Amino acid sequence: MFQGWEDCEVWAPLGFNFPIFLSLVKFFVRHVRNDKGFLTGEERLKQWTSAQLALAVDEPGKSGEESLLRQLLEVKTKEHVSLPIDEIAEEILDNFFAAQSVVTNALTFLLWDLACHPGWQSKVRRELQSLPAQGDGLPSFADIDAASILDACLRESSRIHPLSSGRAERVVPTTKAYDQVIVPAGGARVCLGIPFALVQMKLLIAFLLLEFEFHEDKTSATNVWSMRQLGTQSALPQGLRCDLFVRLVNGRSKREEKS
């Protein structure tokens, strides 16, 4: 589903600033070089979303009762009117973009930063190891979320490697009322998914750091220069990959590998 999405991310800043030029590039690559799939990732994702949405409408049992899609399909306005299908599709797409792009990039840069700063990686690991373990061997959801050093490292990594240029602001064009709550026109709105994304990343990083150590791989092409961002509209690293040297914590295994 996400095949070719990296190309879309790389070319996004050019498309934003020079849409006509990007259209010419698409035409050349697709027709002259006969690469029909060039920069079609976004189009294919929209088509996939529309197909899944149509399936959910025709066969309600295919989507879980607690899923976002099911809730959007069942919600009614004060006039008892269902949301337009195109609005639901855009909402689902927005969630795909946030989950696949923003969270993945944030985790990539956080692991890179911790690999480059082993002292801070050790501090985060010791903080997590000091937390009471639950039945699954991991700290509780609440304890991980409240871990101050982990939180500070995650936020600092996001500050150094910003994942939004501000061009995709959530702006209300006109003053509107939602369930008697007035939302004034203008001004950027904070993404509602930020708290969930932060907790999601904390839980994954906690699991990884309790099991593995991450180090720079001096034999790979990944370095400070390749990890510079293409931009903040497309926040991917310039090298389009991040190779790290990974090994189990406390030398429990001599097995070492690249990731």
Secondary structure, 3 states (H helix, E strand, C coil): CCCCHHHHHHHHHHHHHCHHHHHHHHHHHHHHCCCCCCCCHHHHHHHHHHHHHHHHHHCHHHCCCCCHHHHHHHCECCCCCECCHHHHHHHHHHHHHHHHHHHHHHHHHHHHHHHHCHHHHHHHHHHHHCCCECCCCCECHHHHHHCHHHHHHHHHHHHHCCCCCCCCCEECCCCEEECCEEECCCCEECCCCHHHHHHHHHHHHHHHHHHEEEEECCCCCCCCCCCCECCCCCCCECCCCCCEEEEEHHHCCCCEEEC
